[in-house]
Amino acid sequence: MKRETVIVLDFGGQYNQLIARRVRECNVYCEIYSYRTPLEQIRAMQPKGIIFTGGPNSCYLPDAPTYSKEIFELGVPVLGICYGSQLMMHLLGGTVEKAPVREYGKIEVTVDCSSKLFTDVSEKTICWMSHNDYIAKLAPGFAASAHTDNCPYAAMENVEKNLYATQFHPEVLHTKEGQKMLSNFVFRICGCSGDWKMDSFVEQSIRSIREKVGKGKVLCALSGGVDSSVAAVLMAKAVGEQLTCVFVDHGLLRKNEGDEVEAVFGPDGPYNLHFIRVNAQQRFYDKLAGVSEPEHKRKIIGEEFIRVFEEEAKKIGTVDFLVQGTIYPDVVESGVGGESTVIKSHHNVGGLPDHVDFKEIIEPLRDLFKDEVRRAGLELGIPDYLVFRQPFPGPGLGIRIIGEITAEKVRMVQDADAIWREEIARAGWDKKVNQYFAALTNMRSVGVMGDERTYDYVIALRAVTTTDFMTAESAEIPWEVIGRATSRIVNEVRHVNRVLYDCTGKPPGTIEWE
Ligand code: XMP
């Protein structure tokens, strides 16, 4: 059965993933494609709707991203957002030009008519605007459906052709009734039924994995994180005895994490898996010796991972499939999906070596956003404490030790991180922040301990709140919690004499330090 799909056509906007997530929150499946995707491909996907994203360009300039206007003739409803709205007008004969007044921020929008897009939306509603250009003249066949003080066409539509456009961004949370508008678009305009549900995802995945794998042997890379745990349990339910899970302890895990993973997935745990733990710590440290460039470290860790799996696979005998816990944001952020530039190559995707000794890689969570992975995990009966575990990057502490990695530095960051996590939990902040950890900076500073001068390392503590990990705010952890953690860290962790708290949001920072 074909799944209803809405396509997000990415023109380089920063909120492309958000749009897709918001659509999926309506239980409608949504995928992101670059504006370079040929029309034929889009047509073949038979989407229920298409959404044009925002973007940083001016659509009337010669090199600006554009699309064939035949897309409006497919008979598929289109919603243009910001740049997407301007491009729609530009392509269909309207006029876009530099706005006399630039609008930025939360702006009151007045809805002018009873539009399907604005069903149940208040007449005056706060929306997020960010544009330098504006639509000066509508394309023929369009009518204005909303305005602001400075923007005569804040929303417009051609009802007959099912074309809708908003100058503002309904996908960001600052647009108070944005989710309602997107839901109106997918249900009232595109006629979706909302068939994207986690129980059916799990059921369908199990069925298609069984079909694909047949009697083949499957090897699963288990890290103990949410993604690979959910992938492993999903695979185990699908192919049972044919699955072997290999857990590589690369020596870059959090303190005691290796043993914890073994306790859950090993022979004494609740799952019926073939579990193999490979203690490859030294091997990774040797490979990483002298390497300090972040992307290089990621690549080494990613490749070494695959090599270890290949070796394990050889010991097991013929292995047909390798499972990876790649999720949708990894795919998009690696530049595979939409238009996003590669900010960091992700361990699971960008860092994959060209040559892999397996017949095929299976990525059962490749289509899921993080919150969907968690829902799938609950659906599979995985306990809450595993499902709601904070994210931990594939390259592990390798990207939380700035510069060169040594066993000694791993020990320092592990100990400091364990203290930070303990103190955060003790203060009840573990439920209020979404990710928190310690990073070891590559900086040493002078201090004094007792009567002695020290020249030791500086630890940075991080705690962020975020809903999507694409943007984040530094959490305002009470001073006393930071203070207690600081004093414990400098007292208990050898060769650390100073602690900093990272106040940077994302953007401009990233959550991890490398
Ligand atoms: P950044 O640092 O890009 O992180 O703001 C966003 C989220 O992604 C996690 N992260 C990674 N996860 N492999 C992963 O599996 C990676 O290479 C990687 N880099 C960052 C990070 O912990 C945060 O949750």
Residues whose N, C-alpha, C, O or C-beta is under 5 A from the ligand:
A	BS01	XMP	S345 H346 H347 P391 F392 P393 G394 P395 F469 T510 I511 E512
